[in-house]
Amino acid sequence: MHPILARGRRLALYLGLWLVLASLLGALLGAQASLTWWHALIVALPLAYAYAFVCLSVWYVSRSMPLAMTGAARIFGTALAAAGISSAGWLLLAKLWVRALTGRGWLPAAIQQDASLDPLIFGLGVLLYLLSLAMSYLLVAFEETREAERLALHGQVLSREAELRSLRAQIDPHFLFNSLHSISALTTVDAAAARRMCLLLAQFLRESLQLGSQDRIPLARELKMVEGFLEVERVRFGDRLQVSISDGDAGGCLIAPLLLQPIVENAVTHGIAHVLAGGTVTISASRSEALLTIVVENPCDSDRPKRTGTGLGLANVRGRLAALHGSNARLQTSEVDGVWRTELVVPIEE
């Protein structure tokens, strides 16, 4: 359907524009044929609105001859031919309309003999048709630009979603690799502990699967998942691993699922594991007007061996933050006086 006819508001705006053109046409007719304002109006107004609907056909002409795929000669020739035919039809309609009005005595009979109006109406018809066609090409170009922008944005959204799915899919294999390695080590030392770790691991994975395809979960639920993970690790480390978790007043803030798990896993694997006396993994959250800040701290040994892992955990978190929030989120790490500190800052969502 024609885009102007598809919406009443557009049609009203279009007809309002042609009301202005009808006034100009009436002024020209009045000056050319010495007509009164009333006589010029009853001639010009119906003719203008009749031609307004004729000019709607330019939309189909512009669609059938895209600028990028049609030669200039063909466009120019077709435009002139269509304008000439439309204007000739409009001139014929004007003659019939003037004859009808004079037959009823609403116009002076002398106007039928005035041939000076014919070139005026025909030339004006050609000009209006060509202007309408030019405007139609501009609207088509505008629509194509908007459609290209929409498709580009849609592509970016799909790419972002694919990236997030890929990053999230990396979490479980990474975590499972480390957990299964720990279970393998425990089986020869403490079979009961290995069995308990298997049960806790199964419970943690079951809870993580319940998250399904959720994009956001409350921070309180994320921290509960972290507690489940730490329970698995506590089987291996015993009293060497202590935990302190506080969500402050930020428990209701939304966060991407399993965003903290790689950070906490990093704190245990590369922090507590290398400190003979163990220590406490401290997780605290706070909120400001626009930002949610989560801090994970753990003791670390400055003389610990060089990390042998893949470095996937924190890289995964940074990648997800970049995909979710762009430059509005950050992940910072630092080591001061034997304490490793990871600070995660994201925009508040509720």
N, C-alpha and C positions, 0 to 999 in steps of 0.2 A: 504494500500500500504506500501511496505517496506520503513522505514524512510530514508534510504540512497538513494533509487531510487526516493523518492518523491521530493528531492531538488538537483538541478544540482551542487551546491557548495559542498554538502556532497559527491556526487558521484565523483566529480573531486578530492577531498581530498582522498577518498578511493582508487581510481585508482592510485593516486600519491604514496600512501603507498605501493601498490602492485608493482609499478615500482621499488622501492627499493628492495622488496623481489625478483623480477625477476632478478635484478642484482646479488643478493646473490646466487640465484639458478644457474645462469649462471656461476658464479665463481666456485661453487661446481662441476658442470658438467664438466667445463673445467679442473679442477684439477683431477677429478676422471677418465675421459675418454681421457685426453690429447688432448682436442679440442682447436682450436684457439678461440680467443675472438669472432670473427664473427660467427663461427659455434655454439658456446655456446649460443650466443645471440638469433639466429634464432630458437633455440630449446626452450630456457627458457622463452622468452618474451610471445609468444602465450600461452604456457602452464600455466604460472603464471596468466595471465588475465582470462583464462578459469576457473582456480581454484578459482579465486577471486569471480566469480559469483556463483560457487558452494558453497563457504563459506558463501554467503549471506543467505543460508538456515538455518544457526544457529539461526537467529532471530526468526524463527518460532518454532524451537526446544525449545529455552529458554522461549518463550511465552506459549508453551503447557505444560511445566513442571516448574511452579514457584517454586523457592527455598523454600518458606515458606509453600508450600502445597504438596511437593513431597519428598519422601524419598531419602536419599543419594545414596542408592544402585541402585534405579531405574535411577536416574540421571547419575550415573557413568556408568552403563551398557548401557543405551541408547546413551550416549556420545561416548563410545568406539565403539559401533556397527555402529553408524552414521559416525564416523571418519574412521572406517575400510572400510565401503562401499564406501564412497566418495573418499578415497585414492586409493582404488582398481580401481574405475572408472577413476581416474586421471592417474594411471599407464597405464591402457589400452589405454587411449587417448594419452599418451606420446609415447607408442609403435607405434600406428598408425601414429602419427605425424612424428616420426623418420623414419618410413618406407616410408612415402610419400616424405620426404626430400631426403633420400638416393636414391629413385627411380628417382628423377630428377637430381641427381648428385650434390646436394648442401651439402651433408655430406659424409664423408668417409663410404664406405660400411661396414667396420669392426665394426662400432659402433653398428650395429644390433646384432652382436654376443657377445657384451659385456654385460654380465648378472650382472655385478657389479653395474650397474645403478639402477636396479630394487629395491633393498632394500633402496637405497638412496632416490628415488622418493617416494616410499611407506611410509617410515618412516617420511620423511619431510611432506608428505600430512597429515598424522595422527597428527603430531605436530601442523601444521598450523590450522587444523580444530579445534583441542581442544583449541588452543589459541584464535581463533575467537569466539568459544562458551563461553569461559571465559569472553572475552571482551563484548559479547552480554549480559551476565548476569550482568556485571557491569553497562552497559548502561540502562538495564531494572530497576536495583535498583536506578540509578540516576533519571530516569524518574518518578519512583514511589515516590521518595522523593520530587521531584519538584511538582508533582501532589498533594501530601499530603500538601505541603506548600501552594500551590495555593488554595486548598479547605479550609485550616485553615484560610488563609487571607480573602477568600470570606465569610467564616462564621463570622469573626470578623467585616467585613464591614456590613453584614446583621444585626448583633447584634447591631452595632453602630447606623445604620439607625433606627432600631426598638426603641432603647433607645431615640433617638432624637425625633421620632414621639410621643413617650409616654410623654416625657417631654414637648414638645410643646403643646400636647393635654391638659395638665394640666393648661395652662395659662388662657384660656377662662373661664372654670368653676370657677377658683379662682377669676378672675376679676369680673365675673358676680355675684358671691355670694356677694362680697363687694358692688357692685353697686346696686343690688336689695335691699340689706339691707338699703342702703342710701335712695333709692326711697321710700321704705316702711316708713321710718322715716319722709320723706318730705310730704307724702300724707296727714297727719293729721295737718301739720303746714302750708305748702304752696303748694297747689295743682298745681298751675301754674308752679312753679319751678320743681315739680315732673314730670309734663308733658314735660317740656323743657329738663329735664335730660333724660327722656326716648327717646326723639328724638335724642339728641346728642349721647346717648349710641347706638342707632340703626345705626347712621351714622358711629360711630367708628367701630362697629362690621362689617359693610358692607365693610369698607376700609380694615379691617384686613383680611376678606375673599378674597379680591382681590389679596392678596399676594399669594394665591394658595399654590402650593408646592415648592415655590422658596426657595432655600437653603441660598441665600445671597441677600441682598438689599443694596443700597447705604445708608450711614449714614444719609444723608440729608432726605431721605424718612422715615427712622426710627424715626428721630426727629420730623418729621411732624406727625407721628402716636402718638408720645408722647404728642404733642400739643393737638391732638384730645382727648386723654385721660384726660389731664388736664382741657380741656374745660368742660368735663363731671363733674369733681370734683369741678370746680369753681362754678357750680350751687349751690352746697351744702355749700361751704365755702365763697362764695362771695369775697369781697375785702380782706379777711384774707389770701387768696391764691394768691400770685404773682409769676410770672414765668420769668426767664431769661435763654434764650437758645442761645448758640453760637457753631457753628461747626468748628470755626477757618478755617483752610485750609484742613480739613479732610472730607468734605462733600461727596467726591467721593469714600471714602474707603468703602469697602463692610463689612457687618456685618450680623449676623443671625437675621431674622425677630423677632420682639417683644422681643428682648433680654433686652432692657432698660425698657420696660413697668413695669415688676415686681419691679425693683429698684425704679422707680419714684412712683409707687403705695405705696411702703414701706415708701418713704419719706413723702407722704401725710398722710397716715393712722397712722403711728407711730411717725410722726414729727409734721407737721402743725396742725393736729387734736388736739394735746395736748398743743399747745401754744395759750394762750388766745388772744394775739395780732396778731396771724398768722405769716406770714413771706414769704420769697421768696425761691422757689425751683430753684436752679441755676444748669444748665447743661452746661458743657463746654467740648470741645474736642480739642485734639492736637495730632500731629503726629511727630514721629521721623523717623529715616531711616527705621526701621523695625517694630515699634510698634505703635499701636493706643491706646491712653489713653483717657478715658471718665470719668469725675468726676461729681458726683451728690452731691450737698450740700443742707442742709435744717436745719433750726433752730429746736431745740428739747428741751424739758423740762427735766432737770435732775431728777425732782421729779415725772415724769410721772408714771402712774401705770404700773405694770408688764404686758408685752405683753400677750394678750389672743388669738392671732391668731395661726394658724397652723405652721407658719414659713416656709410655702411652697415657697414663692416668691424667696427669696435669695437662698434657697436650689435648686430651679429649675434652677436659673441662673448658680450656681456652677456646677450642673450636666450637663447642656448643654455645658458649657465651657470645662469641662473635656472630654466630648464626641467629641467635635469639635476640640480642640487644645491640649488636654493632659496637660502636664506641661508647655506649652508655653504661657498659659493665666492664669490670676489670678484675683480674686475679693477680695478687702480688704475694711474693714469698720473700722471707728474710730470715737470717739466723743471727741471733744476738745472745751472747753469754750462755751458750749451750741450749738455747730454746729455738726451735724452728717454728716460725709463725707463717700461716697462710691466711690471707685476708681476701674474702670474696665480697664484692660490692655489686649489687644489681638494682635496677629500678623497682620500686614497690608496686606490686600488683595485688589486688584484693578482690 
